[in-house]
Amino acid sequence: MLIDENSKVYTEMWKVTPHVLGLEASIIREILKISSKPGVINLAGGLPAPELFPITQLQKCMSDVVQKYGPSAFQYSLSMGVVELREEIAKRATERGTASTKDNVLITSGAQQAIELIARAFIEPGDYILTENPTYLGALQAFNYYKAQYTSAEMDNEGMIIDQVEQKIKEHNPKLIYTVSNFQNPTGITMSFERRKQLVELAARYNVPIIDDNPYGDIRFEGEHVPTLKSISGDEVIALRTFSKIISPGIRIGWMNSPSDILPHIEKVKQCTDLHSGTFSQYMIYEFLSQGMLEPHLKVISADYKNKRDVMLLAMKTYFPDGVSWTEPEGGLFLWVELPKHMSAKELLPKAIDLKVAYVYGQPFFPSGDGENTLRLNYCNATPENIEEGIKRLAILFKENL
Ligand SMILES: Cc1ncc(COP(=O)(O)O)c(C=O)c1O
């Protein structure tokens, strides 16, 4: 139901705070509503492919959890998270170059909650956050609630341009640097090793911590793994991770890997927010990991997504007119399209929907407010046939409006 802002009850009894009134509904969710109309090829959302959810394995994990843990799987548990899961996550992080114990790991209800906890713990009104331009819209929404301001660095194919990062740090003394360093949402770009080292060095030099939001790093189809920011830093980085894109978003389990002396503060914020993430879900994920189900599953999704990305790239090469360019990610869910400067992806969206294909226009991802001529495409959620057909339709639209 829509809220009637003039209704007596709304204005005189339920006095919603200006903070909340000032929040904008997620543009992606609005676009998803339109794009879920029958017959529309949906290249818009951030959803993983539902047909690849590891249902059989999850069913086994569910019944194992009931058997092994009995009532404690249904009981309240620690705000930091179930110990078995935190130990398993710490062990895996250590094997991959980030020495960790369970005391570095706090379980969250998805990476989105981790962003919210970070914002609550560190951001005061007017504080600057340094981001990529563009960046993940959901982070901007969370930070906006706390009245953050933004300063941002442009990106090239290697990620944030480091000279700009240093200049923005000097100008605005930001509280945090927020980056999506692997297969970024929205652009698909991965920060190079060289840039990572430079970024960590700047963070240490200027005392600005880094939040590395990394939901997509395990979905690499090709190319070399790049060491994470956390693995090349000391205490400059909190890494945010999630099982949403690699197992299932509905389970709502993510985690942060943080310097251990910061976590007691974040733990208090977590307590205020939801006491703890679902005990049952955490045990389920623990079983999934400890029974060795994740690695084969990552192979399945990576192979499928690579195939779909290839179909999209080939279709774009074949049908898109000159003047349109795009990124070629080596993993993740998204790629990024730039139209000639005079075109507005926002204005073209209703026409795209008439042609029964949907995308997310890029402008809301830009803290700077530019990016009119950009759009994000998801290649994971449609069939290869529909991806090709969707790109053909977009090509017609772009040619007509060049
Ligand atoms: C960069 C980034 N961070 C966080 C999230 C939220 O993930 P979760 O489902 O784990 O809350 C997403 C989801 O699209 C994302 O792309």
The ligand as a MOL file (V3000), in Angstrom:
LIG
                    3D

  0  0  0     0  0            999 V3000
M  V30 BEGIN CTAB
M  V30 COUNTS 16 16 0 0 0
M  V30 BEGIN ATOM
M  V30 1 C 28.5930 -5.0630 -3.8550 0
M  V30 2 C 27.4630 -5.6770 -3.1010 0
M  V30 3 N 27.4800 -5.6320 -1.7660 0
M  V30 4 C 26.4910 -6.1810 -1.0390 0
M  V30 5 C 25.4120 -6.7970 -1.6530 0
M  V30 6 C 24.3290 -7.3710 -0.7790 0
M  V30 7 O 24.5440 -8.7340 -0.6310 0
M  V30 8 P 23.7660 -9.6440 0.4200 0
M  V30 9 O 22.7040 -10.3680 -0.3350 0
M  V30 10 O 24.8000 -10.5530 0.9540 0
M  V30 11 O 23.2040 -8.7480 1.4700 0
M  V30 12 C 25.3530 -6.8650 -3.0460 0
M  V30 13 C 24.1900 -7.4730 -3.7000 0
M  V30 14 O 23.9060 -7.2880 -4.8540 0
M  V30 15 C 26.4050 -6.2930 -3.7790 0
M  V30 16 O 26.4290 -6.3220 -5.1170 0
M  V30 END ATOM
M  V30 BEGIN BOND
M  V30 1 1 1 2
M  V30 2 1 2 3
M  V30 3 2 2 15
M  V30 4 2 3 4
M  V30 5 1 4 5
M  V30 6 1 5 6
M  V30 7 2 5 12
M  V30 8 1 6 7
M  V30 9 1 7 8
M  V30 10 2 8 9
M  V30 11 1 8 10
M  V30 12 1 8 11
M  V30 13 1 12 13
M  V30 14 1 12 15
M  V30 15 2 13 14
M  V30 16 1 15 16
M  V30 END BOND
M  V30 END CTAB
M  END
